[in-house]
Amino acid sequence: MKITIVMPTYNEAENLPKMAETLFALPLDDLNLLVVDDNSTDGTGIIADKLAEQFPGKLSVIHREGKLGLGSAYIHGFKHLLKGTSDVIGQMDADFSHPPEKIVKLVEALKSCDVAVGSRYIPGGSLDEHWPAWRKGLSTFANFYARTILGLPIKDTTGAFRLIKREAMLMLPLDRIRSNGYVFQVELAYLKHKIGLSFKEVPIHFKEREFGASKMSFGIQMEAALRVWSLLWQYRDL
């Protein structure tokens, strides 16, 4: 079974080499990585090309001409992989906030569902212990907010650590997705739910990045809060 992880990057020069080595050390025979780099200013794209030479046939790179956004990076990567032979398509962050070793559990979970989700909000899941109370509260509320409004069957609606079967991804009308910030994850989950895909959550510990800067901002949070409501109308026909 060929598994390929789509990993958008913007200024992840310190994290990407470590992530590639960690992923390819996992006990999964055909695990691959597709890096979608948004013209990083710290040399991430160059590093990705060198890693592609170091891990031939395992790591590939898509270079984009500007910082075009998280959502469009994922869509670009998904469409690229659907032209190939991957049986499972995954998504995760490059900063080690998602524990790479949990991919093994996600692959196992995928045997009984269409979409496996790394979840911070089911028993056994947790958030970084160094996060302040307000940040934990905001994250918890954001997930409750999206889950309640949209009727989603998963606890972690905003997380980006997921695997999906190829045949399930082929069912998704990817061109209809409009979100490009972090609310992209909510829209993608809602679209999967609306077309009837099944989910299974696997508990993970979400930790703060050690290297590089977070891309989260107040504007991104506001976009997410407002965008959730518009999804109800956008996908009313499904």
Backbone as a ProteinNet text record, in pm:
[ID]
protein_1_A
[PRIMARY]
MKITIVMPTYNEAENLPKMAETLFALPLDDLNLLVVDDNSTDGTGIIADKLAEQFPGKLSVIHREGKLGLGSAYIHGFKHLLKGTSDVIGQMDADFSHPPEKIVKLVEALKSCDVAVGSRYIPGGSLDEHWPAWRKGLSTFANFYARTILGLPIKDTTGAFRLIKREAMLMLPLDRIRSNGYVFQVELAYLKHKIGLSFKEVPIHFKEREFGASKMSFGIQMEAALRVWSLLWQYRDL
[TERTIARY]
84.3	0	87.5	71	151.4	82.4	154.4	104.1	188.4	123.4	196.9	139.6	226.7	188.7	212.6	109.3	124.6	164.4	273.6	324.7	353.8	261.7	289.2	400.2	486.9	594.1	607	636.2	679.7	776.2	903.2	1008.9	1014.7	1040.4	1054.7	1191.5	1294.5	1428.4	1484.5	1455.1	1508.6	1434.3	1306.2	1224.3	1224.5	1227.6	1204.5	1303.7	1435.4	1527.8	1501.3	1474.8	1446.6	1317.7	1218.2	1089.7	1104.5	1177.1	1195.1	1263.1	1369.6	1441.2	1352.2	1271	1182	1074.6	1015.5	910.4	962.4	1077.7	1128.8	1189.5	1198.7	1244.1	1127	1004.7	887.1	873.5	811.9	796.6	683.1	691	592.7	670.4	644.1	726.6	722.4	605.4	592	534.4	604.4	565.5	643.5	572.5	633.3	593	668.2	643.1	641.8	535.9	526.3	530.8	637	652.5	598.4	508.8	455.2	505.4	608.2	672.5	625.8	586	533.7	642.4	748.2	856	914.2	952	1009.5	1129.9	1146.6	1257.6	1379.5	1367.3	1478.5	1550.1	1521.1	1588.8	1522.1	1399.2	1330	1317.1	1286.3	1271.3	1398.9	1511.7	1641.5	1671.9	1643	1663.4	1576.2	1451.4	1359.6	1415.4	1472.7	1532.1	1648.6	1729.4	1842.5	1792.3	1683.4	1624.5	1567.9	1513.6	1461.8	1574.4	1694.2	1810.2	1856.8	1845.2	1886.4	1792	1662.1	1560.9	1489.4	1559.7	1500.8	1380.1	1275.3	1155.1	1067.8	1117.7	1042.4	992.7	1069.9	1035.9	1034.1	928.5	918.1	875.3	896.3	874.7	794.9	699.9	631.6	669.7	726.7	763.2	655.9	602.3	502.9	565.6	510.1	577.3	560.4	472.9	454.2	388.9	364.3	295.7	146.4	97.8	-37.8	-139.1	-93.2	-187.6	-191.3	-229.3	-231.6	-331	-453.2	-556.8	-521.9	-476.1	-443.1	-322.2	-231.6	-116.4	-163	-255.2	-307.9	-383.3	-467.6	-543.7	-448.9	-345.6	-244.4	-181.7	-144.7	-83.4	-178.1	-303.7	-402.1	-422.2	-442.3	-466.9	-345.8	-228.3	-106.2	-99.8	-131.3	-122.6	-231.4	-346.4	-453.9	-420.8	-320.6	-273.9	-176.2	-132	-32.7	-92.3	-15.2	-53.6	-69.8	-77.2	-89.8	-224.8	-222.4	-344.3	-404.1	-317.2	-358.3	-290.5	-367.5	-314.9	-328.9	-219.2	-219.6	-185.4	-206.7	-167.9	-119.3	-15	36.1	126.7	152	240	386.2	473	616.2	689.6	619.6	687.6	690.7	652.5	650.6	542.1	447.4	333.1	247.5	251.7	186.9	292	268.8	368.9	378.1	488.4	500.2	473.8	513.3	496.3	350	258.7	115.5	61.1	139.5	95.5	68.5	146.7	127.7	-12.2	-54.6	-188.4	-297.3	-271.5	-369.7	-389.5	-281.2	-290.1	-372.7	-350.9	-427	-575.4	-604	-743.3	-814.1	-740.2	-798.3	-855.3	-822.4	-877.3	-1028.6	-1081	-1223.2	-1296.5	-1240.4	-1305.8	-1250	-1305.9	-1255.6	-1149.2	-1164.9	-1076.5	-1031.3	-899.8	-844.1	-791.1	-828.1	-798	-714.6	-601.9	-525.7	-595	-641.6	-730.3	-672.2	-684.1	-642.2	-754	-876.2	-992.6	-1073.8	-1013.5	-1077.1	-992.7	-1046.4	-967.5	-832.1	-727.8	-591.6	-522.2	-600	-543.8	-514	-424	-386.3	-321.1	-315.9	-250.9	-120.9	-33.2	95.2	75.8	147.7	131.6	181	258.6	311.3	220.7	114	20.2	-47.5	-65.4	-141.4	-288	-356.6	-496.1	-584	-556.2	-641.2	-628.6	-508.4	-488.2	-554.8	-544.3	-611.7	-763.6	-811.5	-954.8	-1002.5	-922.4	-958.7	-963.1	-864.6	-860.3	-977.9	-1005.9	-1117.4	-1249.7	-1266.9	-1391.8	-1405.9	-1297.6	-1303.4	-1352.4	-1305.9	-1349	-1494.3	-1533.2	-1672.8	-1764.6	-1722.3	-1798.2	-1824.6	-1718.3	-1732.6	-1811.6	-1783.7	-1850.7	-2001.2	-2038.2	-2178.3	-2255.7	-2200.5	-2268.3	-2285.9	-2182.4	-2183.3	-2228.8	-2246.2	-2289.5	-2186.5	-2060.4	-1953.3	-1941.7	-1908.9	-1902.4	-1766.6	-1675.5	-1542.4	-1520.6	-1436.2	-1406.2	-1303.4	-1206.3	-1100.2	-1129.6	-1196.8	-1240.4	-1137.2	-1044	-948.9	-809.7	-790.3	-659.2	-624.6	-494.6	-447.7	-371.8	-395.5	-324.8	-425.1	-431.1	-534.7	-482	-543.5	-521.3	-656.3	-657.4	-780.3	-747.9	-839	-821.4	-834.5	-759.8	-760.9	-901.9	-976.3	-1109.8	-1204	-1181.3	-1261.4	-1222.6	-1093	-1048	-1102.2	-1112.5	-1164.8	-1310.9	-1382.5	-1522.4	-1540	-1435.2	-1446.2	-1443.4	-1539.7	-1535.2	-1437.6	-1309.4	-1205.5	-1213.8	-1263.4	-1270.8	-1374.2	-1459.1	-1559.2	-1505.7	-1391.7	-1336.6	-1285.4	-1325.7	-1290.3	-1198	-1194.2	-1111.8	-964.4	-881.9	-739.1	-653.6	-713.5	-640.7	-663.6	-651.7	-663.8	-806.3	-905.5	-1042.8	-1058.5	-958.5	-958.7	-983.1	-923.7	-939.4	-1084.2	-1152.9	-1294	-1376.9	-1352.2	-1428.1	-1405.7	-1281.8	-1251.9	-1322.4	-1321.4	-1390.1	-1540.7	-1596.9	-1740.8	-1780.2	-1698.4	-1724.8	-1721.1	-1624	-1615.7	-1741.2	-1784.9	-1905.2	-2029.3	-2040.3	-2159.5	-2174.8	-2063.9	-2075.8	-2080.1	-2080.7	-2104.9	-1983.6	-1864.9	-1746.4	-1747.4	-1683.8	-1676.9	-1542.3	-1546.1	-1428.3	-1393.4	-1266.5	-1221.4	-1109.1	-1117.3	-1016.6	-917.7	-791.7	-681.9	-624	-611.1	-560.7	-414.9	-385.7	-247.9	-218.5	-91.7	-47.1	3	-55.9	-18.8	77.4	200.1	298.1	335.3	384.1	425.6	551.3	563.4	683	806.4	920.3	1047.5	1124.8	1107.5	1183.2	1088.5	1127.8	1046.4	933.3	860.9	754.4	617.8	522.2	384.7	325	235.7	169.6	31.8	-8.7	-139.9	-144.4	-258.3	-278	-423.2	-452.7	-590.1	-680	-626	-704.3	-746.2	-656.5	-686.7	-797	-790	-892.1	-1028.7	-1032	-1158.6	-1216.3	-1128.8	-1175	-1243.1	-1182.1	-1236.4	-1373.9	-1388.7	-1515.5	-1629.2	-1602.4	-1706.7	-1732	-1626.5	-1636.6	-1721.7	-1717.9	-1793.3	-1940.4	-1998.4	-2140.5	-2169.5	-2079.3	-2104	-2098.5	-2033	-2024.6	-2161.4	-2248.2	-2382.4	-2454.9	-2439.1	-2504.6	-2432	-2299.7	-2219.6	-2245.4	-2266.9	-2283.2	-2425.2	-2521.1	-2659.9	-2715.3	-2652.9	-2703.5	-2655.8	-2561.3	-2505.6	-2584.3
-119.9	0	124.6	206.8	329.1	443.6	501.3	612.9	735.1	846.1	970.6	1082.2	1147.7	1259.8	1390.1	1473.8	1608.8	1701.4	1773.5	1861	1999.8	2094.9	2232.7	2292.9	2370.9	2434.6	2581.8	2660.6	2798.6	2829.3	2841.7	2867.8	2759	2637.2	2523.1	2457	2540.4	2487.5	2403.7	2442	2368.3	2237.6	2234.7	2117.8	2009.9	2051.6	1957.2	1841.2	1863.5	1748.1	1647.9	1699.6	1610.1	1533.2	1601.4	1536.4	1425.6	1451.9	1351.1	1226.4	1245.6	1130.9	1053.2	1125.1	1059	978.2	1036	965.8	838.9	849.7	735.5	627.4	657.7	557	478.2	518.2	449.2	311.1	217.1	80.2	68.9	149.2	147.3	134.1	28.9	-5.6	96.8	155.5	245	379.2	446.2	579.9	683.1	780.3	882.8	1020.9	1121.8	1259.2	1351.4	1431.4	1534.8	1670.1	1744.4	1877.9	1981	2066.5	2174.9	2304.7	2361.9	2479.5	2608.1	2703.4	2831.4	2938.6	2908.8	3006	3057.8	2965.8	3001.4	3091.7	3182.6	3277.4	3228.7	3113.4	3063.2	2944.6	2916.9	2807.7	2671.8	2669.2	2541.3	2467.6	2540.4	2478.4	2411.7	2477.2	2421.6	2296.1	2304.3	2189	2072.6	2102.8	1998.1	1928.1	2004.4	1944.4	1852.8	1893.8	1810.3	1681.9	1693.8	1575.7	1480	1537	1453	1371.1	1428.1	1354.2	1249.6	1283.1	1192	1072.5	1098.4	993.2	977.2	928.3	917.6	823.9	868.9	788.7	793.3	857.1	865.8	1007	1104.4	1243.6	1323.4	1397.9	1484.4	1623.7	1719.8	1860.2	1932.1	2012.2	2106.9	2246.5	2326.6	2464.4	2558.3	2642.7	2739.8	2879.7	2970	3097.2	3200.7	3175.9	3272.3	3207.2	3287.6	3238.4	3239.5	3128.9	3122.5	3065.3	3019.5	2977	2828.1	2793.9	2654.8	2570.9	2621.1	2544.1	2512.1	2612.2	2589.3	2497.7	2500.2	2409.2	2264.6	2241.1	2105.2	2059.6	2146.7	2110.4	2077.1	2159.5	2136.2	1997.5	1967	1838.5	1721.5	1737.1	1629.1	1596.9	1701.2	1679.8	1615.2	1657	1599.1	1449.4	1411.9	1270.6	1185.7	1245.2	1169.3	1131.2	1195.2	1158.3	1040.3	1009.1	903.5	775.4	704.8	569.3	554.3	662.5	651.7	591.2	496	432.6	512.2	579.5	660.3	795.5	901.1	1038	1099.3	1152.1	1208.5	1355.5	1416.2	1555.9	1575.1	1654.9	1687.1	1808.4	1870	1985.6	1941.7	2035.1	2005.2	2032.5	2088.2	2140.8	2046.9	1921.3	1820.1	1843.3	1932.7	1944	1818.4	1751.6	1621.2	1512.6	1416.2	1311.5	1214.4	1213.1	1128.2	981	932.5	789.8	746.9	842.8	810.8	776.4	801.1	763	612.8	535.9	390.5	357.3	425	403.7	452.4	562.2	614.4	517.5	458.7	359.9	240	198.3	85.7	120.8	243.6	287.5	293.1	322	338.7	207.5	97.3	-31.6	-38.1	43.6	36.7	168.6	257.8	386	444	557	627.2	729.8	791	899.3	873.8	870.9	857.5	993.4	1033.2	1167.8	1159.5	1229.1	1244.1	1347.5	1306.8	1392.4	1430.1	1559.3	1611.4	1604.4	1578.6	1600.4	1475	1358.1	1235.4	1181.4	1088.8	1032.7	982.2	1025.7	990.5	1099.9	1192.1	1305.7	1420.4	1510.2	1620.6	1733.6	1849.8	1968.5	1994.7	2071.4	2105.1	2159.1	2098.6	2137.2	2277.6	2334.9	2469.7	2578	2537.6	2636.6	2708	2839.1	2908.2	2868.1	2890.8	2848.6	2911.9	3039.1	3106.4	3041.1	2994.2	2932.7	2795.8	2720.5	2591.4	2611.3	2714.2	2742.3	2782.3	2864.3	2908.6	2790	2703	2586.9	2493.5	2469.6	2381.5	2439.6	2571	2634.8	2633.9	2659.8	2662.8	2530.2	2422	2290.2	2262.3	2300.8	2285.2	2368.5	2489.3	2584.7	2525.5	2480.6	2425.6	2295.2	2210.8	2080.9	2096.8	2191.7	2212.2	2274	2377.2	2446.3	2354.5	2276.4	2195	2050.7	2012.6	1876.3	1771.6	1804.7	1712.2	1596.3	1476.6	1358.3	1336.5	1432.9	1419.5	1529.5	1500.8	1597.1	1701.8	1658.2	1749.5	1793.2	1906.3	1954.5	2043.4	2098.9	2194.3	2134.7	2010.9	1948.5	1913.5	1911	1885.5	1755	1663.3	1535.6	1427.1	1394.8	1304.5	1216.4	1099.8	1012.2	982.7	970.4	937.3	837.2	743	647.6	717.8	669.4	729.2	736	624.8	622.2	721.7	749.6	850.1	990.6	1014.6	1145.6	1174.7	1072.7	1091.1	1135.8	1108.7	1147.7	1295.9	1359.5	1497.3	1598.7	1691.4	1800.2	1909.3	1882.5	1970.6	2113.2	2129.3	2263.4	2352.3	2294.9	2374.7	2437.4	2390.6	2440.4	2583	2671.1	2813.1	2860.9	2791.8	2834.5	2815.5	2908.6	2898.5	2908.8	2953.6	2958.9	2831.4	2841.5	2722.1	2666.6	2747.4	2696.5	2598.6	2591.8	2492.2	2352.3	2322.5	2189.1	2161.8	2264.5	2249.9	2226.8	2306	2290.6	2152.5	2106.3	1975.3	1864.3	1875	1775	1777.8	1898.4	1911.8	1853.1	1877.5	1823.9	1671.3	1614.8	1469.2	1414.2	1483.6	1440.6	1450.2	1557.2	1579.3	1474	1421	1319.8	1178.3	1167.7	1038.9	955.5	1015.8	939.1	906.6	795.6	754.2	795.2	826.7	876.4	785.7	786.9	726.5	813.4	846.4	932.2	850.9	893.4	832.6	940.1	914.2	1018.1	1053.3	1182.9	1230	1337.4	1358.7	1472.2	1579.1	1697.3	1807.9	1898.3	1909	1991.6	2115.5	2215	2339.2	2315.7	2388	2376.2	2420.2	2357.6	2394.9	2493.4	2482.2	2566.3	2636.9	2756.7	2832.2	2905.3	2984.8	3068.2	3016.6	3027.8	2988	3082.5	3029.5	3110.7	3159.8	3126	3164.1	3313.3	3376.6	3518.8	3542.6	3662.4	3695.8	3697.3	3746	3749.7	3611	3514.8	3376.8	3321.5	3355.4	3309.1	3368.2	3496.6	3561.5	3501.8	3473.2	3410.5	3278.1	3203.1	3072.3	3084.9	3178.6	3194.1	3231.1	3319.2	3363.9	3262.8	3198.1	3106.2	2983.8	2939.9	2821.2	2834.8	2952	2972.1	2965.7	3019.2	3022.1	2882.7	2788.3	2652	2586.1	2620.9	2563.7	2595	2716.9	2759.3	2705.3	2708.1	2668.2	2522.9	2436.1	2293.3	2244.3	2335.6	2300.2	2196.4	2185.1	2091.5	1948.6	1927.9	1794.3	1717.8
0	0	0	-101	-113.1	-40.3	55	135.5	104.1	71.4	46.5	131.7	206.5	292.2	217.3	209.6	154.3	269.4	251.2	357.2	302	320.7	279	364.8	303	379.9	343.1	443.9	425.2	539.2	506.3	604.2	711.9	667.8	758.2	740.6	715.2	686.4	800.4	923.9	1038.7	1062.7	1027.1	1057.6	948.9	822.7	713.8	708.4	720.9	716.1	827.8	947.2	1060.8	1036.5	981.5	955.7	852.5	744.8	640.4	696.1	772.6	829.7	926.4	1004.1	1099.7	1028	924.6	850.8	784.3	721.9	646.6	736.2	866.3	961.9	1020.9	989.7	1042.2	979.3	1051.1	998.5	897.2	792.1	683.8	552.8	478.7	363.2	250.8	227.9	112.3	154.7	245.5	290.6	211.1	156.4	71.7	120.5	77.3	119.7	-1.1	-12.3	-114.7	-46.4	-67.2	-9.8	-108.8	-61.8	-144.3	-83.2	-144.3	-85	-151.7	-67.5	-115.2	-123.2	-198.5	-223	-91	-4.1	125.8	109.6	206.1	201.2	278.8	345.4	426.9	363.8	236.9	168.6	182.4	234	249.7	116.7	10.5	-120.2	-168.7	-146.2	-185.6	-103.9	25.4	113.9	69.2	32.1	-14.1	-138.3	-229.9	-350.4	-315.4	-218.7	-176.1	-110.3	-33.6	30	-74.4	-183.6	-292.1	-355	-360.1	-410.2	-309	-181.4	-74.6	-63.3	-88.9	-78.6	-213.5	-314.7	-448.5	-450.1	-515.1	-524.4	-401.3	-294.3	-168.8	-140.1	-182.1	-153.7	-283.2	-304.5	-422.2	-377.9	-466.4	-430	-537.6	-493.2	-581	-535.2	-625.4	-594.3	-647.8	-561.1	-605.2	-603.2	-680.9	-708	-597.2	-502.4	-395	-276	-172.8	-53.5	-83	-139.2	-193.5	-96.3	19.9	121.8	147.3	270.8	315.2	237	223.7	156.6	12.9	-59.7	-200.2	-214.6	-115.2	-118.5	-105.8	-14.2	2	-123.7	-177.8	-297.5	-412.6	-428.5	-532.3	-514	-388.2	-359.5	-381.3	-337.2	-355.2	-503.2	-583.4	-726.2	-793.6	-752.4	-808.1	-778.2	-655.2	-616.2	-680.2	-704.4	-768.2	-912.2	-970.2	-1103.5	-1097.7	-974.4	-957.1	-903.5	-821	-779.1	-628.3	-554.9	-409.1	-370.8	-279.4	-229.1	-113.5	-40	74.8	65.1	89.3	85.4	224.2	275.3	409.7	410.4	525.4	543.9	686.7	701.3	834.2	825.6	942.3	950	949.8	913.3	906.1	1036.3	1136.5	1254.6	1375.2	1355.9	1461.4	1565.5	1538.2	1628.7	1619.7	1504.9	1487.8	1506.2	1594.7	1618.5	1501.4	1428.4	1308.7	1335	1453.1	1482.2	1483.4	1499.6	1502.2	1363.2	1258.7	1123.8	1117.8	1191.7	1193.8	1245.9	1352.1	1409.1	1314	1245	1149.6	1033.4	986.7	878.6	924.7	1046.7	1102.2	1112.3	1157.2	1171.9	1037.4	932.1	799.3	743.5	807.4	763.8	785.4	876.8	909.1	887.2	805.7	777.3	647.6	605.7	486.8	522.3	641.7	685	828.7	851.8	985.5	1030.4	1152.1	1201	1328.8	1331.8	1454.7	1541.5	1659.6	1739	1874.3	1904.8	2035.3	2138.1	2092	2178	2207.3	2191.5	2236.5	2352.2	2432	2542.3	2494.8	2563.9	2524.9	2446.7	2390	2317.8	2412.2	2372.8	2461.9	2383.6	2449.4	2395.1	2469	2407.6	2468.4	2610.2	2704	2844.7	2874.3	2782.2	2802.8	2745	2674.6	2624.3	2740.9	2732.6	2837.9	2834.2	2945.1	2957.4	2850.2	2814.3	2716	2578.6	2546.6	2415.5	2409.1	2518	2522.8	2513	2584.8	2581.9	2443.4	2374	2239.9	2143.2	2153	2064.5	2090.6	2217.7	2253.6	2205.4	2226.7	2185	2033.2	1960.5	1814.3	1758.6	1816.9	1771	1808.5	1928.7	1970.4	1880.7	1851.4	1769	1629.8	1563.3	1428.1	1429.6	1527.6	1535.7	1557.4	1642.4	1675.9	1559.9	1497.6	1388.1	1267.4	1237.1	1115.8	1139	1263.5	1291.6	1255.5	1274.6	1236.9	1336	1287.1	1373.6	1439.3	1428.2	1487.5	1590.2	1688.9	1794.9	1750.9	1670.6	1626.1	1483.4	1470.4	1338.7	1271.5	1347.9	1292.8	1271.2	1313.8	1301.3	1157.3	1129	992.4	981.2	1074.4	1074.8	1037.1	907.2	857.1	744.4	731.2	616.6	552.1	420.1	348.4	237.9	216.9	108.8	-26.5	-123.1	-256	-314.7	-305.6	-364.3	-296.8	-169.2	-99	-144.8	-161.4	-209.5	-348.6	-431.2	-566.5	-566.6	-459.9	-448.6	-413.6	-365.1	-315.8	-430.2	-434	-533	-486.7	-504.3	-449.1	-502.7	-625.6	-684.9	-616.3	-532.9	-463.2	-334.5	-288	-162.1	-179.5	-89.2	-99.8	12.3	124.4	237.7	205.5	253.5	224.8	350.1	462.1	588.1	667.4	798.3	881.1	883.8	848.1	840	722.9	638.5	531	585.9	701.6	759.4	797.3	847.1	882.8	756.9	653.1	529.4	468.5	469.4	411.8	490.3	622.9	705.6	680.7	667.2	644	508.8	408.9	275.2	277.7	347.8	360.9	428.3	532.8	604.8	516.8	440.4	357.2	248	198.6	93	150.8	284.9	348.4	382.2	387.6	424.2	573	609.6	749.7	810.3	940.9	1012	1129.6	1165.7	1290.5	1345.7	1474.7	1536.6	1619.4	1613.1	1688	1779.9	1909	1999.7	1972.6	1977	1960.8	2065.7	2092	2173	2076.8	2085.6	1997.7	2073.4	2025.4	2095.7	2015.2	2085.5	2021.5	1939.6	1827.9	1744.5	1822.3	1793.3	1854.6	1768.7	1635.9	1544	1448.7	1405.6	1311.5	1381.9	1303	1358.2	1317.8	1410.1	1381.3	1278.3	1193.9	1091	1137.1	1260.2	1311.6	1341.2	1312.3	1340.5	1379.2	1432.2	1469.1	1345.6	1233.8	1110.7	1065.4	1078.1	1042	1132.5	1260.9	1354.8	1321.4	1285.3	1249.9	1121.5	1025.1	901.9	932.7	1022.8	1057.1	1120.9	1214.7	1286.2	1192.4	1097.6	1005.1	894.3	850.7	737.8	769.9	895.3	934.9	898.4	924	895.2	746	664.8	520.5	458.7	526.7	473.5	467.7	561	561.5	431.3	383.9	259.9	138	143.7	27.6	-12.6	85.8	55.7	84.1	74.6	103.7	6.1	-111.7	-213.2	-192.2	-102.1	-83.2	24
[MASK]
++++++++++++++++++++++++++++++++++++++++++++++++++++++++++++++++++++++++++++++++++++++++++++++++++++++++++++++++++++++++++++++++++++++++++++++++++++++++++++++++++++++++++++++++++++++++++++++++++++++++++++++++++++++++++++++++++++++++++++++

